[in-house]
Amino acid sequence: MSKQSVKTYTIGISPLHSSSYNTYRTEIPTSNNNNQIMVPESIPIEKNTLPCMYVIESKPTDQIVEDSQNDAYQIGINETFIIEQTNDEDNFTTNYSTFTHTLTDDPSSDKDRVRVIIRVRPMNNKEYASDKQPQKVLHCVNENSIVFDGGQHSRRFAFDSVFDEASTQEEVFHYSGVKRLVDMAIDGYIATCFAYGQTGSGKTHTMIGAEGASIFRMDKNYRARNLGVVPRSIDYLFQRLRDKTMETSSPYYIRVSYCEIYNEQIRDLIRPGNPDSLQVRGSVEEGFYVENLYHTYIETIDELLTILEEGELNRAMASHKLNETSSRSHAMLSIQIEQDLPEYNDENEQMTRQGKLVFVDLAGSEKVKQSHSKGKQLVETNNINKSLLTLGTCISALSDPSKRAGHIPYRESKLTRLLADSLGGHGIALMIACISPSRICENESLNTLRYANRAKNIENVPIVKTDSKQNVINRLKLEVRKLKDENYQLKKKLGGQPPNNLPTLKNRNYDSGSQTSIRSSASSDLQNTRGPYNGTQTQKIRTHHEILTRENDKLAKQLYQRDQKQGQPNGRRIIVIEEDEPEEEEAYSPRNRQSSKNNTRLPDEELLELVRRPSYLNRYRTERNKNSSGNSSQQRKTTVVRRAT
Ligand SMILES: Nc1ncnc2c1ncn2[C@@H]1O[C@H](COP(=O)(O)OP(=O)(O)OP(=O)(O)O)[C@@H](O)[C@H]1O
């Protein structure tokens, strides 16, 4: 390495060991400051180890060849630091320093690079059983770099964070930078976290939790250890909103949608009975969005987690050689955080801030030769691979400064259209790339690392999304109109009889006993942070919207019950009221969770009675027929039926 243009810094430092490097991690900063280097801010000296001298060289990124000797830290699109260990004791200093780097070329840059983290899952039994030696091709060197040591290639990659096989769900949540996304979504940015990787590489495990959606039925201790990034972020979001509302008089509103892209068709996961394929539309104000996707205001953490759980259960799943519970669709959970800005006093000038937190669990790429997909599964595989290829093409184009100003093929798939703002737009993005360390996955792992390596070069220009309060009101009015029409039609189908006990917010039952709760308590409700119903105009219309949505659910349920009784299912899958969980949560421990498959369905009369009761969480429980065939979205392992309390 040439030492001519080298800036040298002496820092007392001891080599970081893979086994303990999580102790040295620093959280990715929460500010939108793109100029901070990714080297840990303070590097501790271990006792009894000889500190050594490091030479830090700044180089143009395109000249960097990853090598196994030195650490390379990319700090911006065009610049990388090489940190070389010299063991030069003459220059040794005992003071170790906090080291941050400020880019001098554009200190006021509003750009934000896509952050990329790598998670390596442990090898599974099949991989251990494979006769290829040596089995592991990936070695995490420290919290930022990973060495790929394949048959033909050996390369070192540097990322914002690298998590090895031993890393826990808690560590991934804490050090991945996802908290920064939550904070920025609260501040009005569109923040997206997406998981990418080969099939079976651990995306759903990382995003939702061990066992996928079944995690929500496990005992408390198991959940605490194994919940994934999404439920942890939801918990953190509610904590932050509660803290923030103490500081401001203006309340927050949360609006949620959940959809999947399955075979290039968009399906609603909250209301799977909605028309099968929803359309992606584009507008100047909103960018790309899904037309007619069901959005619902929620107030408690339980409601949001129930939506997450139910949405996951409604997702298209299948089993193949590489993964017994393989997601066959890209799932997108969108949590919009609205706040009427308090700064503006003039009603006509009032603005509403609309941050959004989006979680995307991508379907995994797969080689048909390995997964042995046939027939319908083969069609799914082709669609998955095609949309991931388009995503890859977009990432390549966006990460190449010579191409990014040109045509980016977002329009070639629904996935890329919906991710357009997160990648190369005005959002903030975090990519979690999941990989297996096994030699039998070496090509796929190398591809994922390359993919991820390109993604970290993408820059966005994040902007806070605000809209005039009047626009928000107008849009809500339009939705209220639609809901009224739909409710009118439903009432007509029910023979014009008004349903019993139409919901009002006064008799809302804050059911906090859900198994899904991370921490079910009144403190997790946003309702407590808001004023009464007779608030501002937007508050009123949101409440009206919510009441109509609840009425809509109730009417749909009644219609469903009636049609069931008359033996003419109307095709819309609706509520299952679920049986009480056993007293001891241990009943859902992994050891004996098989027994939970012995579902108990309530007699119709009792079911109807329970439906009449306004148990809020049950709004989102969808009908799942254990033996349904032909719809892969219904192939999940368990359908626990729980009684509403
Ligand atoms: N970090 C991890 N620790 C322990 N087990 C893991 C880890 N990551 C994944 N697994 C296990 O590996 C298997 C596959 O994981 P998962 O279903 O999350 O993969 P995926 O990438 O979502 O696959 P697909 O794209 O096919 O949906 C699961 O049994 C999961 O529990």
PDBQT file of the ligand as one rigid body, heavy atoms in Angstrom, charges set to zero:
ROOT
HETATM    1  N1  LIG A 701     -30.250 -16.468  13.404  1.00  0.00    +0.000 N 
HETATM    2  C1  LIG A 701     -30.882 -17.649  13.441  1.00  0.00    +0.000 A 
HETATM    3  N2  LIG A 701     -30.758 -18.445  14.517  1.00  0.00    +0.000 NA
HETATM    4  C2  LIG A 701     -31.382 -19.645  14.585  1.00  0.00    +0.000 A 
HETATM    5  N3  LIG A 701     -32.174 -20.134  13.587  1.00  0.00    +0.000 NA
HETATM    6  C3  LIG A 701     -32.326 -19.393  12.491  1.00  0.00    +0.000 A 
HETATM    7  C4  LIG A 701     -31.694 -18.123  12.351  1.00  0.00    +0.000 A 
HETATM    8  N4  LIG A 701     -32.031 -17.626  11.163  1.00  0.00    +0.000 NA
HETATM    9  C5  LIG A 701     -32.845 -18.533  10.592  1.00  0.00    +0.000 A 
HETATM   10  N5  LIG A 701     -33.018 -19.594  11.381  1.00  0.00    +0.000 N 
HETATM   11  C6  LIG A 701     -33.846 -20.776  11.075  1.00  0.00    +0.000 C 
HETATM   12  O1  LIG A 701     -33.647 -21.134   9.711  1.00  0.00    +0.000 OA
HETATM   13  C7  LIG A 701     -34.866 -21.486   9.091  1.00  0.00    +0.000 C 
HETATM   14  C8  LIG A 701     -35.139 -20.600   7.882  1.00  0.00    +0.000 C 
HETATM   15  O2  LIG A 701     -35.313 -19.273   8.321  1.00  0.00    +0.000 OA
HETATM   16  P1  LIG A 701     -36.386 -18.283   7.687  1.00  0.00    +0.000 P 
HETATM   17  O3  LIG A 701     -37.693 -18.964   7.441  1.00  0.00    +0.000 OA
HETATM   18  O4  LIG A 701     -36.399 -17.069   8.526  1.00  0.00    +0.000 OA
HETATM   19  O5  LIG A 701     -35.707 -18.006   6.279  1.00  0.00    +0.000 OA
HETATM   20  P2  LIG A 701     -36.173 -17.008   5.150  1.00  0.00    +0.000 P 
HETATM   21  O6  LIG A 701     -34.960 -16.318   4.686  1.00  0.00    +0.000 OA
HETATM   22  O7  LIG A 701     -37.291 -16.143   5.621  1.00  0.00    +0.000 OA
HETATM   23  O8  LIG A 701     -36.666 -18.025   4.023  1.00  0.00    +0.000 OA
HETATM   24  P3  LIG A 701     -37.715 -17.796   2.819  1.00  0.00    +0.000 P 
HETATM   25  O9  LIG A 701     -37.138 -16.784   1.915  1.00  0.00    +0.000 OA
HETATM   26  O10 LIG A 701     -37.772 -19.158   2.176  1.00  0.00    +0.000 OA
HETATM   27  O11 LIG A 701     -38.987 -17.393   3.448  1.00  0.00    +0.000 OA
HETATM   28  C9  LIG A 701     -35.943 -21.354  10.148  1.00  0.00    +0.000 C 
HETATM   29  O12 LIG A 701     -36.167 -22.610  10.729  1.00  0.00    +0.000 OA
HETATM   30  C10 LIG A 701     -35.324 -20.424  11.167  1.00  0.00    +0.000 C 
HETATM   31  O13 LIG A 701     -35.849 -20.607  12.458  1.00  0.00    +0.000 OA
ENDROOT
TORSDOF 0
